[in-house]
Amino acid sequence: MKHRNFNTEPLVENPHKVNLKKLYAGKNVKAMHILLEPGESLKPHKTPVDVFFYVLEGNPTISIGDESAVFEKDTLIESPAHIVHWISNESEAAARILLVKTPDTTTL
């Protein structure tokens, strides 16, 4: 049985300069863990694949295209391919988000 814990996985260098850890990379899917401290954010960007975000903790603001909303724990947010998206943490507590790309043909 394979398993991983985000606490012990190494950080992944990324253009957003945030705490990002790869939890799974298979042939057709990639799962990443994002930890955003208060005031941190991902830069607006597009991916050539569909993405979904699952809020594990906190209340991040997720922006997809021209829509933005603050989401609470246990919410899944879909982001279609080729649409600008980003995540920011405007709250006073850390936010943890699971990011899943499918099919995975790119890097973050």
Beta strands, then each sheet from edge to edge (+ up, - down):
strand 1: 19-25
strand 2: 30-36
strand 3: 50-57
strand 4: 61-64
strand 5: 67-70
strand 6: 76-79
strand 7: 85-88
strand 8: 95-102
sheet 1: 1+ 2- 8+ 3- 6+
sheet 2: 5+ 4- 7+
end
